[in-house]
């Protein structure tokens, strides 16, 4: 008989069981005669009524009936069973079905069955056995008496809602907030990780244990939470350490080799599963470590659980990354402040909307005549400037983030603090400083006192208009320094060349006065330029952006170039220099970079040798290598310092006053350049005051390369005809000396002072080569090159640029303008002659 036939034939008294729900079908097919309830037709009306109501309700309901507490439930309650209890729970005794929680719920049921006391429980923990494990389950439920036909309590009705997802979710949200609060106070990476581990100990219900791994060259266990025995730590570490990377990519639960008992944990059951999460500040970044989480034995590892542990790892990684970024920012700021304190120009750092002084270097204090600036706002420090445009300029830089540069500004300043204002003129730059998010938090001020220059200019203007040309020249020099100041404020790179240019122009023009001060400025600026050059070289080396222009070169020529560089210092200190470098030693290298190596070694030898000392340069062949040694009888190097001599920012040879200066980059750069040439460098010393020997070993050039080097160049030049050169330079002295030099080399030279004159010559003369300065008046060298190309007969003329600058950008621009070569003033005449004769028929 089918279920339909069964329903059709049922007594009208069983209509309460009608319907196609799972529970109704199950009740109809259950053999109730085997239970204490008996056959359906014998059920009391009260039982039929409550079962009918239960079956037709969409809210989860459960009924225990009779002294054996026989069970009934509806379809809405079935999901609460999980896997394992339904359908055999229908008609089963309560004590048999709920053995795992019977000690908890039995007293509550007795209150209802014996005393007709209804109860209500919210978010109550009632663990149940489902899905083949005892699960942590929370319920909001009520127990109500159901009266039999005779008025006595016949059963207990349970109206319930499972609240596990909400209760556990709120608990996890509290845990994440606690983790955020604890790690927010950390100031360094170890503190972040320590705070995280401490917080994990408070998450035992969801994180029975946790292992934190760092990821340097290989994962390394840093700390644990919840594992109080070394044997347990060793067991977990041995199973997972070598598999962290692979397991982190899956994010799935992994079985432990052996169940892990956790004494004092949230649950008595041992831990059987764990999951690995990467500490990854961004999905595009490599992990900085890994977290291995033990999983609760009473919760399924579902999507919510996986999202929770992933959020823990992401939160720790994010805070860790933010702290590291802040430390790097602090380090960069410290480096910037150190450079500013040592800068040979007045510099200050101001922060906040009121422009509070955070840093002032000694030159700034001297410039303004004040020393108590730190911690004061700009207006507090300079009340006499409150009504001037200066505070508004500071506000605009802070508010807009745009730098401010002025070539000359009158500032009425009370330098002596006696209420008397001096009419001071300054050239200064205000450069905004931004935090990691790009927000302006302050500015850097760089200033130069030009009061004397302005006064001199004004006197010259009043006394003698004939000296206007000289004044314009000074203005051009001032403009060069302006560009330097702006570049210093913006990038802190190559900041000091304009000052040196100004000093050299003053020397060339015979300007007298403050000679001693000019000498001090010259020495300190050159020292700072060497520091910045060294920093730039270190940056290029670390980026791998240095390219060697290798060719066979005589070591004797390299040493000669280096002596040219170091000789001013050697002569100033009255050292004796002896050189013994055979002309036959030839290496395949970059002549400029090798000369830089040797010049650095010679400069070090000169600096660290007392005046009147001796420096010896020797070279000889050792097998397939050339060995160049630079010896001095200077202050020497302690043995313990030799092992660190080539490290960045290390200075092994120091005096008590640090009078030699430097950042400790020179030998680090030398070592890198030598190794780029396939060579080695070694520094030895017998100790303090016993001198130093620096030895450089370089591979000798191959026989074929050596043959190319010794091939007589002069003979080839002797049969090469001279070229007709059009030389264009607005500097009359430079043009005259260059023309004389080129004529001495056998060339015919036509000189033009500017672009219009050059174009006039080009209309009647077509030379072999045009040698052009780029910074020409009226029309610059780039535009002149384009116009010359349009002249008849000029497309085949070789164009060579000869400016005073030669960055990669400059060279790209000249190449785009049609130049064949780009040389930089002051040009080496040999290289210039070769460029002029390139492509010359013999």
C-alpha positions in Angstrom: 0.0 0.0 0.0 1.4 3.4 -1.0 1.6 6.4 1.4 -1.3 8.0 -0.6 -3.4 4.9 -0.1 -2.4 4.9 3.6 -3.5 8.5 4.0 -6.8 7.9 2.1 -7.6 5.0 4.4 -6.7 6.7 7.7 -9.3 7.4 10.2 -10.5 11.0 10.3 -9.1 11.2 13.8 -5.5 11.0 12.2 -6.0 14.0 9.9 -3.5 15.9 12.2 -0.8 13.7 10.5 -1.8 14.7 7.0 0.8 16.4 4.7 4.0 15.6 2.8 6.5 17.0 5.3 9.4 14.7 6.2 8.3 14.7 9.9 4.6 13.8 9.1 5.7 11.0 6.7 8.1 9.8 9.3 5.5 9.8 12.1 3.1 7.9 9.9 5.6 5.2 9.2 7.1 4.8 12.7 6.0 1.7 14.7 4.7 3.5 17.7 3.5 0.3 19.3 7.1 -0.4 20.2 7.2 2.8 22.3 5.5 3.7 25.5 3.2 6.1 23.6 1.5 3.2 21.8 -0.3 3.1 18.4 -1.5 6.4 17.0 -5.2 5.5 17.3 -4.7 5.2 21.1 -3.1 8.6 21.5 -4.9 11.0 23.7 -6.5 14.0 22.1 -4.0 16.4 23.8 -1.1 14.6 22.2 -2.7 14.6 18.8 -3.4 18.3 19.1 0.1 19.3 20.1 1.7 17.0 17.4 -0.6 18.4 14.7 0.3 22.0 15.8 4.0 21.1 15.8 3.9 19.5 12.3 2.2 22.6 10.8 4.5 25.2 12.4 7.4 26.8 10.5 9.3 27.5 13.7 11.6 24.8 15.1 9.7 22.7 17.7 10.4 19.6 19.7 8.2 17.5 22.0 9.0 15.0 24.7 5.9 12.9 25.8 5.1 10.5 28.5 7.3 9.2 31.3 9.9 7.9 28.8 10.0 11.3 27.2 9.4 9.9 23.7 10.4 12.5 21.0 8.4 14.3 18.2 9.7 17.2 16.1 8.9 19.1 12.9 10.8 19.8 9.7 12.0 23.2 10.9 13.9 21.4 13.7 15.7 18.8 11.5 18.7 21.0 10.6 19.5 21.3 14.3 20.4 17.6 14.4 23.2 18.0 11.9 24.2 14.5 10.7 23.7 11.4 12.7 20.5 11.7 14.8 17.7 12.2 12.3 15.6 10.2 11.3 16.1 7.6 14.1 15.5 10.4 16.7 11.7 10.3 15.9 10.0 8.2 18.6 13.3 7.7 20.4 13.6 8.1 24.2 15.2 11.5 25.1 17.8 10.0 27.3 18.9 7.7 24.5 19.0 10.4 21.9 20.7 13.2 23.9 23.2 11.2 26.0 25.9 13.9 25.6 23.8 16.7 27.1 21.3 14.8 29.3 22.9 15.8 32.5 22.4 19.5 31.5 18.8 19.3 30.2 17.3 16.5 32.3 16.8 18.8 35.4 15.2 21.4 33.2 12.8 18.8 31.8 12.0 17.5 35.3 10.9 21.0 36.4 8.4 21.0 33.6 7.2 17.4 33.9 7.0 17.2 37.7 6.1 20.8 38.7 4.7 22.3 35.4 7.3 25.1 35.6 8.0 26.7 32.2 11.5 27.9 31.6 13.2 30.3 29.1 16.9 30.3 28.1 18.7 32.8 25.8 22.0 32.0 24.1 22.5 29.0 26.3 25.4 26.6 25.6 24.0 23.1 25.0 26.7 21.1 23.1 25.2 18.4 21.0 26.7 15.4 19.1 26.3 16.1 15.4 28.4 15.7 12.3 30.3 13.0 14.1 31.5 15.3 16.9 30.4 17.0 20.0 29.8 20.6 18.8 29.7 23.9 20.6 26.0 24.9 20.0 24.1 27.9 21.5 20.3 28.0 21.8 17.6 30.3 22.7 14.7 28.0 23.8 11.8 27.6 26.1 10.5 24.5 27.9 6.6 24.5 28.3 4.3 21.9 29.9 1.8 20.2 27.7 -1.2 18.9 29.6 -2.8 15.5 29.0 -6.5 14.9 28.7 -6.8 14.4 32.5 -5.1 17.7 33.2 -1.8 16.3 34.3 1.5 17.2 32.6 1.8 14.8 29.7 4.9 16.2 28.0 7.4 19.1 27.4 7.2 21.3 24.4 10.5 22.8 23.2 10.3 26.0 21.1 13.9 26.8 20.1 16.2 28.7 17.8 19.9 27.9 17.3 22.0 31.1 17.9 25.4 29.5 17.5 26.4 31.7 14.5 25.5 34.9 16.2 27.0 34.1 19.6 30.3 32.8 18.1 30.4 35.7 15.6 30.1 38.2 18.4 32.8 36.5 20.4 35.1 36.5 17.4 34.4 40.2 16.8 35.3 41.0 20.4 38.5 39.0 19.9 39.4 41.0 16.8 38.7 44.3 18.6 41.0 43.2 21.4 43.7 42.2 19.0 43.4 45.7 17.3 43.5 47.5 20.7 46.6 45.5 21.8 48.6 45.8 18.6 47.7 49.5 18.1 50.0 50.4 21.0 53.0 48.6 19.5 55.9 50.8 18.4 58.1 48.2 16.6 57.7 44.9 14.8 58.6 42.6 17.8 56.1 44.4 19.9 53.3 43.8 17.3 54.0 40.1 17.2 54.3 39.9 21.0 51.0 41.7 21.5 49.3 39.4 19.0 50.6 36.2 20.8 49.3 37.6 24.1 45.9 38.2 22.6 45.7 34.7 21.1 45.9 33.3 24.6 42.5 34.9 25.2 40.9 33.3 22.2 41.1 29.7 23.4 37.6 28.8 22.3 38.4 29.5 18.7 42.2 29.4 18.7 43.3 26.6 21.1 46.9 27.2 20.1 48.8 29.4 17.7 52.4 29.3 16.4 54.0 32.5 14.9 56.7 32.0 12.2 59.0 34.6 10.7 59.9 34.3 7.1 63.5 35.4 6.5 65.6 33.0 4.5 63.4 30.1 5.8 60.4 30.0 8.2 61.5 30.2 11.8 59.3 29.6 14.9 59.2 32.9 16.9 56.5 32.4 19.5 53.6 30.2 20.6 50.4 30.6 22.5 48.4 27.8 24.1 51.2 25.2 24.0 52.6 24.9 27.5 54.8 21.8 26.9 58.0 21.8 24.8 57.1 18.3 23.4 53.8 19.7 22.0 55.6 22.6 20.4 58.2 20.3 18.9 55.5 18.0 17.5 53.6 20.8 15.8 56.8 22.5 14.5 58.2 19.3 13.0 54.9 18.6 11.1 54.3 22.0 9.7 57.5 24.1 9.5 58.6 22.8 6.1 55.1 22.9 4.6 54.0 26.4 5.7 54.3 28.0 2.3 52.3 25.3 0.5 49.6 25.0 3.2 49.2 28.8 3.4 48.2 28.9 -0.3 45.4 26.3 0.3 43.9 27.8 3.5 42.3 24.4 4.3 42.2 22.5 7.6 45.0 20.0 8.0 44.9 16.9 10.2 47.5 16.7 13.0 49.7 13.6 12.9 48.7 12.9 16.5 45.8 14.5 18.5 47.2 17.3 20.6 46.0 17.5 24.3 45.8 21.1 25.5 45.8 21.3 29.3 43.7 24.1 30.7 42.1 24.7 27.3 38.5 25.7 26.6 37.5 22.1 25.8 38.6 18.8 27.2 39.0 17.1 23.7 42.5 17.1 22.1 43.1 19.2 19.0 43.0 17.3 15.8 43.2 19.9 13.1 45.1 23.1 12.3 45.2 25.7 9.5 48.1 27.9 8.2 47.5 31.6 7.3 50.1 33.9 5.7 51.1 37.2 7.2 50.7 39.1 4.0 50.2 42.9 4.2 48.8 42.9 0.6 47.9 40.2 -1.9 50.7 41.5 -4.2 53.3 41.4 -1.4 55.3 38.4 -0.3 54.4 37.0 3.2 56.5 38.3 6.1 55.6 35.3 8.2 53.0 32.7 8.9 50.4 31.9 11.6 49.6 28.3 12.4 46.2 28.1 14.2 44.9 25.1 16.1 41.2 24.6 15.4 38.5 24.1 17.9 37.5 20.4 18.3 33.9 21.6 18.9 33.3 23.8 15.8 33.3 22.9 12.1 35.9 24.7 10.0 33.3 26.5 7.8 33.5 29.7 5.8 32.9 31.9 8.9 35.7 30.2 10.8 38.1 30.5 7.9 37.3 34.2 7.5 37.9 34.7 11.2 41.5 33.3 11.2 42.2 35.0 7.9 41.2 38.3 9.4 43.4 37.7 12.4 46.4 37.1 10.1 45.5 40.1 7.9 45.2 42.4 10.9 48.5 41.3 12.3 50.2 41.7 8.9 48.7 45.1 8.4 49.8 46.5 11.7 53.2 44.9 11.3 53.6 46.5 7.8 52.4 49.9 9.2 54.9 49.8 12.0 57.7 48.9 9.6 56.7 51.7 7.3 56.7 54.1 10.2 60.2 53.0 11.3 61.5 53.4 7.7 59.9 56.9 7.6 61.5 57.8 10.9 64.8 56.5 9.6 64.6 58.6 6.4 63.6 61.6 8.4 66.6 61.1 10.7 68.9 60.8 7.7 67.4 64.0 6.2 67.8 65.9 9.5 71.4 64.7 9.8 72.2 66.0 6.3 70.5 69.3 7.1 72.4 69.8 10.3 75.7 69.3 8.4 74.6 71.4 5.3 76.7 74.4 4.5 73.6 76.5 4.2 71.0 77.7 6.7 68.3 75.1 7.1 65.2 74.6 9.4 62.3 72.2 9.6 58.8 73.5 10.7 55.7 71.3 11.3 52.0 71.8 11.9 49.6 74.5 10.9 51.3 77.0 13.2 54.8 76.1 11.8 56.6 75.0 14.9 60.4 74.7 14.7 61.5 71.1 15.0 65.1 71.4 13.7 67.4 74.3 13.0 71.1 73.9 12.0 73.9 76.1 13.4 74.0 78.2 10.2 70.3 79.0 10.5 70.7 80.1 14.1 73.6 82.3 13.1 71.6 83.7 10.1 68.6 84.9 12.3 70.6 85.6 15.5 68.4 83.3 17.6 69.1 80.0 19.4 65.9 79.3 21.3 63.8 78.4 18.3 62.9 74.7 18.9 59.3 74.2 20.0 58.2 77.7 19.1 55.9 78.7 16.3 57.2 80.9 13.5 55.3 84.0 14.8 56.4 83.3 18.4 60.0 83.1 17.3 59.8 86.2 15.1 57.1 88.5 16.4 58.5 91.4 14.3 57.5 89.4 11.2 53.9 88.8 12.2 52.6 91.6 9.9 54.9 90.8 7.0 53.9 88.5 4.0 56.1 85.7 5.5 53.5 84.0 7.7 51.1 84.0 4.8 53.7 82.3 2.6 54.2 79.6 5.2 50.4 79.1 5.4 50.1 78.8 1.6 52.8 76.2 1.4 51.2 74.2 4.2 47.7 74.5 2.8 48.4 73.9 -0.9 51.4 71.6 -0.8 53.2 73.8 -3.4 56.8 74.9 -2.8 57.8 78.5 -2.6 61.1 79.8 -4.0 62.2 83.4 -3.9 65.5 84.8 -5.4 65.5 87.9 -3.2 63.3 89.1 -0.4 63.6 92.0 2.1 63.1 90.7 5.7 63.1 93.3 8.5 64.8 91.2 11.3 65.7 92.0 14.9 68.8 89.9 14.8 70.3 91.3 18.1 67.0 91.1 20.0 67.2 94.8 21.1 64.1 96.0 19.1 66.1 97.4 16.2 65.2 96.0 12.8 67.9 95.2 10.2 67.0 95.4 6.6 68.1 91.8 5.6 67.8 90.3 2.2 67.4 86.5 1.9 67.1 84.0 -0.9 65.2 81.0 0.4 63.1 78.0 -0.5 60.1 76.5 1.3 59.6 72.9 0.4 56.5 71.0 1.7 57.1 67.7 3.5 54.5 64.9 3.2 53.7 61.8 5.3 53.3 58.3 3.9 49.7 59.2 2.8 50.8 62.2 0.9 49.5 64.7 3.4 51.5 67.9 4.1 52.7 67.9 7.7 55.4 70.6 7.6 58.0 72.2 5.4 61.8 72.6 5.0 63.2 76.0 4.8 66.6 76.7 3.2 67.9 80.2 3.3 71.0 82.2 2.2 71.8 85.7 3.4 72.4 87.8 0.4 72.3 91.2 2.1 75.9 92.0 1.2 75.3 91.0 -2.4 72.2 93.1 -2.7 73.9 96.1 -1.0 76.8 95.8 -3.3 74.5 95.5 -6.3 72.6 98.6 -5.2 75.8 100.5 -4.7 77.0 99.5 -8.2 73.7 100.5 -9.7 74.0 104.0 -8.1 77.7 104.5 -8.7 78.5 103.1 -12.1 76.0 101.9 -14.7 78.9 100.7 -16.8 79.3 97.7 -14.5 75.8 96.4 -15.5 77.3 93.5 -17.4 79.2 92.3 -14.3 76.0 92.6 -12.2 74.1 90.5 -14.8 76.8 87.9 -14.5 76.4 87.9 -10.8 72.6 87.5 -11.3 73.2 84.5 -13.5 75.4 83.0 -10.8 72.7 83.7 -8.2 70.2 82.0 -10.5 72.4 78.9 -10.5 72.4 79.0 -6.7 68.6 79.4 -6.7 68.2 76.3 -8.8 70.6 74.5 -6.3 68.5 75.7 -3.3 65.2 74.5 -5.0 66.8 71.1 -5.8 68.1 70.7 -2.2 64.7 71.4 -0.8 63.0 69.0 -3.2 65.3 66.0 -3.5 68.4 66.6 -1.3 70.5 65.6 -4.2 73.4 67.5 -5.8 72.6 70.6 -3.7 75.9 72.4 -3.5 77.3 72.9 -7.0 75.9 76.5 -7.5 77.7 77.6 -4.3 81.0 76.3 -5.6 80.3 78.0 -8.9 79.7 81.3 -7.2 82.9 81.0 -5.2 84.9 80.1 -8.3 83.4 83.1 -10.2 84.4 85.4 -7.3 87.9 84.1 -7.4 88.1 84.5 -11.2 86.9 88.0 -11.0 89.3 88.9 -8.2 86.6 89.8 -5.6 88.4 90.5 -2.3 87.1 90.5 1.3 86.1 87.7 3.7 88.9 85.5 2.1 89.2 83.2 5.1 85.5 82.7 5.3 85.3 81.9 1.5 88.1 79.3 2.0 86.2 77.7 4.8 83.0 77.6 2.8 84.8 76.2 -0.3 86.4 73.4 1.8 83.2 72.4 3.6 81.0 72.6 0.4 83.4 70.4 -1.5 83.4 68.0 1.4 79.6 67.9 1.3 79.6 67.4 -2.5 81.9 64.4 -2.1 79.5 63.0 0.5 76.4 63.4 -1.8 78.3 62.0 -4.8 79.2 59.0 -2.7 75.6 58.6 -1.7 74.4 58.8 -5.3 77.0 56.2 -6.4 75.9 53.9 -3.6 72.3 54.3 -4.7 73.3 53.5 -8.4 75.3 50.5 -7.3 72.5 49.1 -5.1 70.1 49.5 -8.0 72.5 47.9 -10.4 72.3 51.0 -12.7 76.0 51.7 -13.1 77.2 50.6 -16.6 80.9 50.2 -17.4 82.3 51.6 -20.7 85.0 49.0 -21.0 87.9 49.2 -23.3 91.6 48.2 -23.1 93.4 50.8 -21.0 96.9 51.3 -19.6 97.0 51.2 -15.8 99.6 54.0 -16.0 97.0 56.2 -17.7 94.4 55.4 -15.0 96.9 56.2 -12.2 97.8 59.5 -14.0 94.1 60.5 -14.2 93.7 59.7 -10.5 96.7 61.8 -9.6 95.2 64.7 -11.4 92.2 64.4 -9.2 93.9 63.9 -5.9 97.0 66.1 -6.5 95.6 69.3 -5.0 95.1 67.6 -1.7 98.5 65.9 -1.9 100.2 69.1 -2.6 98.3 71.0 0.0 99.5 68.6 2.7 103.1 68.6 1.2 103.2 64.8 0.8 105.9 63.1 -1.3 104.4 61.0 -4.0 106.3 58.2 -5.7 104.8 56.3 -8.7 106.1 53.1 -10.3 103.5 51.8 -12.8 104.8 50.0 -15.9 103.2 51.2 -19.2 102.9 47.5 -20.3 100.2 46.7 -17.8 96.9 46.8 -19.6 93.4 45.9 -18.3 90.0 45.8 -20.0 88.0 48.4 -17.9 86.2 51.7 -17.7 88.9 54.3 -17.5 86.8 56.8 -15.7 85.5 54.4 -13.0 89.0 52.9 -12.5 90.4 56.4 -12.1 87.7 57.0 -9.6 88.9 54.0 -7.6 92.5 55.0 -7.6 91.7 58.7 -6.8 89.7 57.5 -3.8 92.6 55.4 -2.5 95.0 58.3 -3.1 92.7 60.8 -1.4 92.3 58.5 1.6 96.1 58.1 1.8 96.6 61.9 1.7 93.8 62.6 4.3 95.0 60.1 6.8 98.7 60.9 6.6 100.1 63.7 8.6 101.5 66.7 6.5 104.9 65.9 4.9 104.1 62.2 4.7 104.9 59.7 1.9 102.6 58.0 -0.6 103.8 55.3 -2.9 101.9 53.8 -5.9 103.3 50.6 -7.5 102.0 48.1 -9.9 103.1 44.7 -11.2 101.8 41.7 -13.0 100.9 38.5 -11.0 100.0 35.7 -13.5 96.9 36.8 -15.3 96.3 39.8 -13.0 97.7 43.2 -12.4 98.2 44.3 -8.8 98.2 48.0 -7.9 99.2 49.0 -4.4 98.8 52.4 -2.7 101.0 52.7 0.4 101.2 55.5 3.0 102.9 56.1 6.3 99.8 57.6 7.9 97.8 56.9 11.0 97.0 53.3 10.1 94.0 51.2 10.9 93.3 49.1 14.1 93.2 45.4 13.4 89.6 45.0 14.7 88.4 47.6 12.2 89.8 45.9 9.1 87.0 43.4 8.9 84.4 46.2 8.5 86.4 48.5 6.3 84.3 48.0 3.2 80.9 48.3 4.9 78.6 51.2 4.2 79.0 54.2 6.6 82.0 52.6 8.3 85.1 54.8 9.0 88.0 52.8 10.4 90.6 55.6 10.4 89.3 58.2 12.8 90.8 61.0 14.9 89.4 62.2 18.1 88.0 65.3 16.5 86.6 63.5 13.3 88.6 66.2 11.4 88.8 64.0 8.3 85.0 64.0 7.7 83.2 61.7 5.3 80.3 59.3 5.5 82.3 56.1 5.2 81.1 55.3 1.7 84.3 55.6 -0.4 85.8 52.2 0.1 82.4 50.5 -0.2 82.0 52.2 -3.6 85.6 51.3 -4.5 85.0 47.6 -3.6 81.9 47.5 -5.8 83.6 49.1 -8.8 86.6 46.8 -8.5 84.3 43.7 -8.3 82.3 44.9 -11.3 85.6 44.8 -13.2 86.1 41.2 -12.0 88.8 42.3 -9.5 89.5 42.2 -5.8 90.6 44.8 -3.2 92.4 44.3 0.1 93.3 46.7 2.8 96.1 45.9 5.3 97.7 47.8 8.2 100.2 46.9 10.9 98.1 49.0 13.4 97.8 52.6 14.5 100.5 55.0 13.3 102.1 52.3 11.1 100.6 53.2 7.7 98.2 51.4 5.4 98.4 49.4 2.1 95.4 49.2 -0.3 95.9 46.6 -3.0 93.7 46.3 -6.1 93.9 43.2 -8.3 92.4 43.4 -11.8 92.4 40.8 -14.7 94.9 41.7 -17.4 93.6 42.3 -20.8 93.8 39.5 -23.4 96.8 39.5 -25.8 94.4 40.7 -28.6 93.1 43.5 -26.5 96.6 44.5 -25.5 97.6 44.6 -29.2 94.7 47.0 -29.9 95.9 49.3 -27.0 99.5 49.6 -28.1 98.6 50.2 -31.8 100.0 53.6 -32.7 97.2 56.1 -32.7 99.3 59.0 -33.7 100.3 57.4 -37.0 96.6 57.0 -37.9 95.9 60.6 -37.0 98.8 61.8 -39.1 97.2 60.6 -42.3 93.7 61.8 -41.3 93.0 65.2 -42.7 91.8 67.9 -40.4 88.1 68.8 -40.3 86.3 72.0 -41.0 84.5 72.8 -37.7 81.8 75.4 -37.0 82.2 76.2 -33.3 79.2 78.0 -31.7 79.6 79.3 -28.1 78.4 82.6 -26.6 81.3 82.6 -24.1 84.0 84.5 -26.0 86.8 83.3 -23.8 85.6 79.7 -24.1 85.2 79.9 -27.8 88.6 81.5 -28.4 90.5 78.9 -26.3 88.6 76.0 -27.8 89.2 77.3 -31.4 93.0 77.7 -30.7 93.1 74.1 -29.3 91.3 72.6 -32.3 93.5 74.5 -34.7 96.5 73.1 -32.9 95.1 69.6 -33.5 95.0 70.4 -37.3 91.4 71.5 -37.8 90.0 74.5 -39.5 87.6 76.4 -37.2 84.9 79.0 -37.9 83.5 80.6 -34.7 80.0 82.0 -34.2 78.9 83.7 -30.9 75.2 82.9 -31.2 72.5 81.1 -33.3 71.8 84.0 -35.7 75.4 84.3 -36.5 75.8 80.6 -37.0 72.8 80.5 -39.3 74.2 83.3 -41.3 77.5 81.4 -41.8 75.6 78.2 -42.6 73.9 79.9 -45.6 77.3 80.2 -47.3 79.5 77.6 -45.6 78.9 73.8 -45.1 81.5 72.5 -42.6 82.3 68.8 -41.8 81.3 69.1 -38.1 79.3 71.6 -36.1 80.3 71.9 -32.4 77.4 73.5 -30.5 77.0 74.8 -27.0 73.3 74.3 -25.9 72.7 77.3 -23.5 72.9 79.9 -26.3 71.0 83.2 -26.1 68.0 84.0 -28.3 67.9 80.5 -29.8 69.2 77.5 -27.8 71.4 74.8 -29.2 68.5 72.3 -29.7 66.6 74.6 -31.9 69.7 75.7 -33.7 70.5 72.1 -34.6 67.0 71.7 -36.1 67.4 74.8 -38.2 70.8 73.9 -39.4 69.5 70.5 -40.6 67.1 72.4 -42.9 69.9 74.3 -44.6 71.1 73.1 -48.0 74.0 70.6 -47.8 73.6 70.3 -44.0 71.8 66.9 -43.6 75.2 65.1 -43.7 77.1 67.5 -41.4 78.1 65.8 -38.1 76.6 67.6 -35.1 78.3 67.4 -31.6 76.8 68.9 -28.5 79.2 70.5 -26.0 77.2 71.7 -23.0 78.1 71.9 -19.3 75.7 69.1 -18.3 75.4 65.5 -19.2 72.7 63.5 -17.5 70.9 60.7 -19.3 67.9 63.0 -19.9 70.2 65.6 -21.4 71.8 63.0 -23.7 68.3 61.7 -24.8 67.3 65.2 -25.6 70.3 66.0 -27.8 69.9 62.6 -29.5 66.3 63.5 -30.3 67.4 66.9 -31.7 69.7 65.2 -34.2 73.1 65.3 -32.5 75.6 62.5 -33.2 77.5 62.8 -30.0 77.1 64.5 -26.6 80.3 65.6 -24.8 80.4 67.6 -21.5 82.5 70.6 -20.6 85.3 70.7 -19.9 85.8 68.1 -22.6 88.9 65.9 -22.9 90.7 67.1 -26.0 91.7 63.6 -27.1 88.1 62.5 -26.9 86.9 65.6 -28.7 89.5 65.2 -31.4 88.4 61.6 -31.9 84.7 62.7 -32.1 85.6 65.3 -34.7 87.5 62.8 -36.9 84.9 60.0 -36.5 83.8 58.9 -40.0 86.6 61.0 -41.6 88.0 59.5 -44.8 91.8 59.0 -44.7 
